[in-house]
Amino acid sequence: MTAFLDPALRAIETKLDEGIPLSLDDGLTLFRTPDLHGLGRLATNEKRKKSGNRVFYVHNRYMNTTNVCYAGCTFCSFAVGERSEHKVRMTKEQILEKAVETGVNFNQIHIVGGHDPKQLSLDFWVPLMQEFKKRLPHAQLSFFTAAEIDYMARRHRLSREETVNALADAGLDNINGGGAEVFSPRFRAIVCPGKVDAAGWLEIHEHLHRRGVSSNATMLYGTIETLEERVEHLIALRESQERSPGYNAFIPLAFHPDGNQLDSCGWTTGVQDLRMFAVARLMLHNFDHIKAYWMIQGLKVCQLALHFGADDMDGTHGESDEERIYHSAGTQSGQYVDAKVFRALIEEAGYEPVRRNTSYDEFAYDWEPPTEYPVDTKGRRIEGESAPQWWGNGSYPVGKALETARAMLAQKPRALRSGRISYTNDLPVYTAFDRNEVVYPGRLESTVPAVLNRKLLAGELDLSPVSSFFYAQHHEELVLLPDICIGARTQVLSVVLLSDVPPALLGGRPIHVTKESASGRALLELLLRRRYGVEPSFVEHDDPLRSFLNEEVPALVIGDRAIDAREEARASDVYDLGTLWNEWTGEEMVYAVWAARREAVENRRNDVAACVDALRKSLAWGLTHKDDVIAAAEQQKPRGPGFYQVYYDTLTFNFDERAQRGLARFYDELGEAGMLDAVPFVKPEDLRVSR
């Protein structure tokens, strides 16, 4: 277990290990803990569950197309009025030219502006977005904030949903996440009274998600907000993601005081910045990414933030780009970072740099767009007979290469979404991916088994390890994948019953369980009913181990928490379910299998087969590099010398004939006990990559 200077972090670690969302009080504890290093370790562990050893960046173009704004935010140093000598308002032609001024090798165009009545309209932006999509089909459009979309809706007298639909139809891929500031009504009345309120901001993002447009979310911190208001803001974002998934990343925005009405608030400190990253990572369990925006915090703090939960350093920007919002407020960061600098900083911090686009599709470092463009690298028109007409009536003769590129991009399927168990028991399967020894051809999401089960069933994942009992319940919708499982011949160490009396004497006593214990709960119920003749009574509890240690209430504990139990409870009170099963049946027990959604196998069989092949290779590496796996486990969850050697020797990972026979026996016994409506036939799908 992790050692903390602040014992309050131990209880929070337990919640994280069991997939329990953190509460308002937990968030306040994290903001106030003196154990900054412990906080960073917690956040890093959670980050690794999401992104492994990868840290992302994007080649992009960044533009503030107008600084005319009448929102009246007191924290802003950027906005000017119509008559200001510092006014900047780009035309459509200037925006198009600026995008390609330093070449076309980028994956994102990022645009933010002010609430400018002469530019912020559907009439201005819809044709321009369509033109971007036509000329730069490889570049995703990350435009606007919810506050800007609300302004357009009010200006055109449309509903927010109608405005979102118009922008989505024009090709919007993502919105930037600004305008959130802090959701507290008290805060907004003082700091940004002219902007959409929190409910409207969330409504717009959720409308976008339903249209397939992703978004980011932000929070401006370091002014007059309280710690309670910060945590409430994060919880509101988390709940919005539950209602309408579609947020890619959360971006903490540190306040900059120069030249605005809140200058007395001063600058945030490096410790405050790192703490904000870590708390965001720990509170936002359903956000895949936390972004450290180098333009705001600077490259040095952002590099450190990679050890406090951040897994993204945002965009390079173009060599001639001009960010004005934070530079007006005093940031000392430059305007452009070469990708080589990003990669060196990420590697020095101990991570793997990965180039991405807005959707987090991954690209090779030296990727080039597969198309021809009617401009040179300086953005000038190509003259001559074959020169296309860029301006005027908007006609644009598309060459064969551009047509081909658009077709390729339109047909490119998204990466398969794959689950991963967030306990140490899966590290022999996945450490090769974390170490980049094997490349996984999909996107991995790490969480507790119960959440993986739910997401696979809901179509939020395409394939995943799932509890063996869950597979039996839903075998008609799922396909059993070959070669890999998590099981044990006898003792398993990580699925235990804690009881002050033998199992046969548990009749009438409640047994505390968590929501995460599907297979373990089914196995315990089966053993009690069929082997011991006891009818169990299960009661869900946030921390069954604590209830047993404090009150001697019998408890089922699984995963890393079960291993903790062996250290904290009397040995005579610990009953290993793997041992009890083997004593009764003589068979191996399989706790988790890998399964895919049936439609994924039917529609993308070769892609699923490629994922299975990568899993085979990664497991083979893990089984032959046990020292590396043990080192990864000690980093994730320190246990002391020798423990993980014993632990991994008790587990089996090959879904061979013996494991399949043990699983079939488990299903047969469940059927006999009336715990399954239909007993599945254990026959993994034969999946091989066809070349």
N, C-alpha and C positions, 0 to 999 in steps of 0.2 A: 504494500500500500504506500501511497505517497506521503512523505513526511512534510508537515506544514508548521510554520512558526505560529500561525493563527489556527487554533483548533476548529474554529467556525467553518473553515474551508473544507474540513473533512466531511461534514454533513452535506455540503454542497456537492462535493465530489461523488458522494453516494447517490444523490439525486441524478447527477449527470450520467453516471454509470447505468442507472436503471431507466434512463429515458424520461424522467419526470421533469416537466418544464419548471424553470425557476420562478419563484414568486417575487412580489414587490419587496418583501423583507430580505429575500436572498440577494436581490439586486443592490439594495442599500448596504448589505454586508460586504459585497464585493467592492463597492465604491469606497467604503470606509476601512477595509482591512489594511493593517500596516504591512502585511506579508506580500509585497509587490512581486517577489520572485515566485511565490506559491501561486499567486494569481496568474502570472504568465505561464506557468506550467499547466495549470488547468486549461487556459485558453488554447495553448499549443496542442494539448491532447485532443480537444474538441475540433480544432482546425484539421488535425491529421485525419480524424474520422471522416471529414468532408473531402479533403483535397490530397490526402497522403502527403507526399514530399514536394508537391508541385506549388509553384507560385506563378501567377498569371500576369501578363501585360498585353497591351494591344497597340498595334500600329494605327494611329488615327490622325485625323485633322480636327482641330479645335477652333471654333469661331464664336466670338460675341458679335452678332450681326448688328446690334443697335444697343446704345447705352441710354437712350431716351426712355424714361420710365416714370410713371406717376403712382406707383404703389405706395410710396411714402414710408419705407421701412427704416427704422431708426438705426439699424446696424449697418446700413449700406453706404459704401464710399464710391459706388460705381455709377449710380443714376445721375442723369442731368436732365434739364428741361429742354424744350424745343429751341430756345434762343441761346443756349450755352455755346460758347466758342469751342468747348471740348466735345461737342456732339459728334457721334459717329453713327451713321446709318448707311449700311451697305445696300446696294441695289441687287437685283437678282443676278445680273451679269457679273457683278463683282464677287458675289458669293460663289457662283459656279467657277469662276476663274481662280479664286483663292483656294478652292478645294484641291485643284490639280497643279498649283503653282510649283510645288517641289516634287512632282511625280504622282503616280497613281498606285504605288505599292502600299496601300493601307486597307484596313478592314472595317473602319468605322468613321463616320462623319458625326462629330459632336457639336451641336449648336445650342447656345443659350443666349437669350437677349432680355431686354426689358419689356415692360408693358407699354409698348409704343403703338399708339393708335394708327400711325402711318405704315407700320410693318406687320404688327401682330394680328393677322387676319387670315381667314381661309383663302380669300382671293389672292393673297400674296404667296402663301406657302404651299397650297395644294398643287398648282402647276409646277412650282419649283421642285417639290418632292418627286413628282412624276418624271421631271427631267433628270434628276439625280438617278432615279431608278433605271432610266433608259441609258444614260451615259456611263454610269459606274455600277453595273449590276452586282459586283462583288462586295460593294461597300454597304454596310448596314447603317440605317439612319437612326441616330440617337438624338432626337430633337425635343425641345420644350421641357417644361415642368408642368405639374398639375395646376399650378397657379396661372401659368400662361394659357393653358387649355381652358380653364375657368374664365379667364378674361375674354378669350375668343368666343366662348359660348354666350356670355352676356352681351358681347358686342354684336353678334349675329342674331341674338334673340332665339337661340337654339337651346335645347336641353344639353346637359353635359354628355349624355349618351350619344346624341345626334352628332355632336362635335367630334367625339372620339371616333365614331363610325366614319366620318368624312376623312379624318387623318389616317385611320387604318386602311381605308380603301385607297388612299393616295400612296401608300407604301411605308408608313411609319413602322419601324421595327422595335423601337424602345424609347422610353422617356427617361430623363436623367435623374429624377428623384428630388430635385431641388424644390424649394417652396415649403417644405415640411417645417423647417425651423424647429420649434418645439410645439407639440400639439396642445399644451395647456392653454385654456381660454384666457387665464390671467396673463400669461406670457404674451400671447398674440395681441391682446388689447393694447399692450404697451409697445411691443417691438415691431409688429407687422399688421396693424389694423386694416390695411387696405388689401390684404391677400385673402384668398379663400380660406375658410375655417378648416379645422381638422377633419370633420365629417365629410366635407366636400372634397378635400384632398384625397382621402381614402376612397371615396366613391369613384373618383376619376380613375385612380389606379386599378380598381377592381373592374370597372367597365373595360379598360384596356386589356386586362388579363383575359377577360371573357372573349375578346376579339383576337386573342393570340398575340398581342403586343406585350412584350415584357417590360419591366421597369426596374429601376433602382429606388432605394429609399435613403433619406439622409436625416441628420439631426445637426442643427447648429448648437454648439455647446460652448460655454465659457462667458456667458453674459449674465443675465439676471435669473436664469432658471434655477430651480432647486434640484437636489439629487432625486427627490421623489418624482418630480416632473420628468426628469430624464428617464427613469425606470418606467414610469407610466407610458411614456412615448414608445419605448422599445416593446412593451407588452402590447400596445395598440397595433404596432406593425406586425408583431407575431400573430395576433388574432386575425388581422387582415389577410395574412398569408394563408392561414387555415381556411378562411372563407373563400378566397379566390387566389389560388397559387399563381405566381407569375413574377414575384420579385427575384431578380438575379443576385443582387448584392446590397449590403448596407454600407453607407459611406459616412463616417463621422466627419463633420466639418468644424474645425477649430475656428473660433472667432478671431478676427484680425481688427485691431482698434483704430488704425490710423485714418483720420479724415472723416469720422462719423460721430453721431450723437452719443454713442455708448463708449467713447474712448476711455472713460474713467474705469471701465471694467478691466482694461489691461490685456496682456497676452496670456494665453494658457502656457503652462510649463510642460516640459518633456514628460514628466511623471504623470501629469493629468492626461496628456494625450495617450500614453501607453495604457493607462488604466481604462480610458474610454474604449479603446480597441478591444481590450480583454473582456470588459463587461458586455459589450455588444456581442462578441462571439459567444459568450456563455448564456446570455439571455435569449438570443435569436437562434434557437435550436433548429428552426425550419428554414433558415436562410443558408444557402450553400456557400456564400462568399462574403467576406468582410474586406473592404477596399481601403488601402492606405494611399491617399491621393497626394503624390509627391509635391504637387504645385502648392498645396496648403501647408503640410507639415514639414516639407523639406526632405531631401533624400536620406539624410542620416536618421531622422526619427522614423521614417517609413521603413528603413532597413531593420531597425530595432523592432518595429511593430510586427514584423514577420515572426517574432518570438512572443507576441502577445495577441495572437489570434488572427491577424491579417493574412490573406493569401492572394492579394492582388495589388499591384502598384499602379494600375490604371494605364494611361496612354502616353506614347512618346511625344505626341503633337508633331506638327510639321515644322521644318526649320524656319519658316517665315510666319508661323502662327503668332497671334497676339492675344493672350488671355488678359482681360481687363478687370474682372470682378475682384479677384484677390490682390492683384498688383496695385489696384487703386487703394486697397486697404493696408498696404505695407508689406506684403510678402516679399521675401528676398530670393525666392526661387527663380530660376530662369524660365524661359518659354518653351524649351525643347530639350529632350533627353534622347540621345542615340540609344537604339535598342541594345547595343553592345554594353553600354553603361548599366542599363537595367539588368542584363544577364549577369554581368560581373558582380553587381551588388547582391543579387539573389543567390548566386553560387557561393559568394563569400559568407553569406548568412547560413549556408548549409542546405539550401533547397535547389530544386530543379526549375529553371526558368521555362515557361511554356507560353508561346505566342497564341493568342486567342482572337475571336471576334466578339461582338456584343453578346451573342448567344452562348458563349463559352465553347464553341467548336474549336478544336485545336489545330494549329497550323505549324508546318515546319518553319524553322528560323528563316530560311532563305526562300520562302514561298513567294511567288510572283503571280499577279492576276493573269489568267490565261486569255487575254483579249487584246484587241487593238483599240487605240483611242485617237480621236481627231485633234489632239494637241501634242505639243512637244513637252518636255519635262519642265519648261518654264511657264506653261499654261498658254502659250501663244497659239493662235490659229495656224493650221497647216494650209499654206497657200497652194494654188494650182488647180488644174481641172478636177482633180478628185477630192478637193477640199469639201467637207460637208458644211451645210449651213447651220451654224450654231445658234444664231440669234434670229431676230425677225419673226416669221410666222411659226417657228418651233419645229419645222420639218427637219428630219434627221435620218438620212439614209444609213441603215444599219448594215455593216459589212458582214461577211460570212463568219469571221472570227468572233465578232461580238454576239452574233446570233447563237453560235455554238456555245459560247461562254454562258449566256443566259440559260440555254437549255441544260447545260451541265449543272449549273447551280440550282435550277428549279427541280431537277431530278435527284439531286444529292440527298439521300435520306439522312435524317438526324441520327446521331449516335445512339445506340441502344442504351437505355438507362438500367443500370445494374445496382443491386443492393450489396451490402457488406455488413456483417455483424460487428458491432462496436466493442466486443469483448476481446480479450487476449487469446481466446481459443481459436480464432480464425487466422492468426498471424502466420502459421505455416503455409496457408493458402495464398496470402496476400502480400507478404513481405517482399517478394520479388518485384511486384508492381511498385511498391513504395521505394525500392532501391533502384528502380529503372533497369533491372536485369531482364524483365519481360515487359513488353508493352501491352496494355489492355486496350482492345479496340472499342471501348464504350466508355460511358461516364459512370463512375462509382459513387454511391451515396452510402455513408456509414451511419447506422443507428441500431437501436436494440431490436431483437427479433420480432416483438409484437408489432412494432411500427413497420418493419419490412413486410410482415405478413399483410398488414392493412394496405400498404402502398401497392404491393403486387396485385392484390385483388382489385383495387380501385383503378388499375391501369396507369399509375404514376411510376411504376417500374416495369421493365420488360422481362427481366429475369433476376433471381435473387436466391440466396440461401433462405430457407424458411423452416420453421419447426416441422418435424415429421408428422406431428398430429395435425397441423394446419393443412399440410399437403393432402392428407387422407380426407379431410373435410371438404376439400375443394378440388379433388383430383380430376373432375370432369372439365374444369376450366384451365387446368395447368398441365404441363408436360414435365415428367420426371427426367432430369438431366443425368447423364452418365458420369461415372468415374470418381466423383467427389462427394464426400459426406463428412459429417462430424459425428463420431461415435466413440464407444469404449467397449473393450472386451469384458472388463469387470468394473472396478471402481472408476468414477469419472471425475471426482473431486469438486466439480463445479455445479452439481445438482444434488442438494442435500436436504433431508428432513432434520429439523432440530426439534428434539422432544425429550422431556425429562422422564418419559416412560417408553417402553418398547412400542412399536407400531401396533401390535395386536391389542393394546390397551387404550387406544385413542378414541374408542367409541364415545360419541356424545360431546367430545371436546372440539371447539373451533380450531381451525388451522389457518393461520394467516398466510396469504399469498399475495403476489403482485400481478398486475395486468400482463407483465412480460413473460410469465411462466407457463405458456400454453402446453408445450410437450411435457415439461416437468410436472405440471399439474395433472395432465392426463395419465402420466405414468404412475404418479403417486396414488391417484384415485383408483387406477387399475390394480395396483399392488394391494392397497388396503381392502378393496372389495373382493378380489379374486383369491389373493394369497392369505389374507388375515381375517376375512369375513367381517370387516368393519365398514360401516357406511360413513364416509367422510362428510364433514361440514366445513366448507371453505369460506373464508371472509377476506375480502381484498383489504390490503393495508399498504401504506406508503413505504414502510420500512419493517418488514417481518423480522429481520435480525434483531433490531432494537427491541421489538415487542417481546421476543423470546428472552433476550439477555436481561431486560428490565422486569418482565412480568411472568416469564416462563410460559408464555402462550406458544404452543407448537407452531412451527413455521416452516414453509417451503422456501428455500433460498437458492437462486441460480446465478450463473455467471461469476464475474469477479467478486460479487458480494458473497457468494457461497464459499469462495476461498478465504475471504475475510473471516467468515464464520468459524472455519477450522482453527484460526488463530485466536479467536475470542471466546469460543464456547468450550465447555468440557468435552473431551474426546468421547466420553460415554454417551453424550447427548447428540452426537452427529451420526446420522444414518445416510450413507451414500446410496443413492437410488440405483446407480449402476451395479453396485455390489448386490443389492436386494434383488434386482431383476435377474442377474446372472445366476444367483443361488437358486432362484425359482425355476428358470427356464433352461439354463446352460447356454443361452444365446448372447451374442453381442447386442448392445442397444444402440440404435441410431437416433440421435437427437435432432440433427438438422440435415436436410437434403437441399440440393440445388434444383430449382424449378423455373420454368419459363411460362409466360402466358401462352395459351394455345394459339392465339392469333399471331403472336410474334413468330412462332415456329412455322406456322402456315405461310405467312406473308414474307418473312425475312429469314428463312431457314439457314442460309449460308452465313448471315451475320451472327445469328445465335450460335452456329457451329464454330465460328471464329472466336467468339467469347469463351465457349467451352474449351476450345483448343488452348487458348491463352491461360485459362484456369488450370488445365492439366500441366502446362509447362511451368507455371508459377508454383504449383504444389510440388512438382518434381524438384525444382530448385530449393524450395523450403525444406524438403525432407533430406536433402543432401548438404544443406548449409544451416544446420541446427544452431550453431553458435551465433550466426547472424540473426536468426529468428529469436533466440533467447535474449540477445542484446536489445532487439526492438521491443520485446515484451517488458524488459526491465526499464526501458525508457518510458513506455506507456504506463506501466503499473509496477513500480519496484516491489519485489517480494523477498529479496535476500538470496544469498548464494545457494545454488543447487535446486531451488524450488522448480523453476521452469523446465529444467532437464527432466525431473520426475513427472511434471504435469504433462508435457508433450509426449513422454513415453507412454502415458496411460491412454492417450487419445488415439483414435484411428481416423484416417482421412480418405482411405481408398474405398470406394463404393463397390467392393468386390462381391463375389458369390456369398461369402460368409456374412458380410454386412447386409446384403439383400435378404438372406434367409432370416436374420435377426429382425429386420424391419417387417418382413411378412408375418413373422410370429407375433410381433407387437400389434399389427393390424388385426390379425385373427383374434387375439385375446380381447381387443377393444370391441370387435364385433360380437363376440360371445357375451361380453358384459353389457351390451346394448348401448355402447358409447359412440358407435358409428352407424349412420343410416345405411351406408354401403361400404363394403370392404374393398379397397383398391387392389388391383393386381400389380405387384412390384416388378415392373419391367422398364428400365430406363430407355429413353429414346436413343437410337443409334445416330449420332450426329458427327459428321465429318465434313471438313471444308472441301467443297468441290472447286477444283482449279479451272 
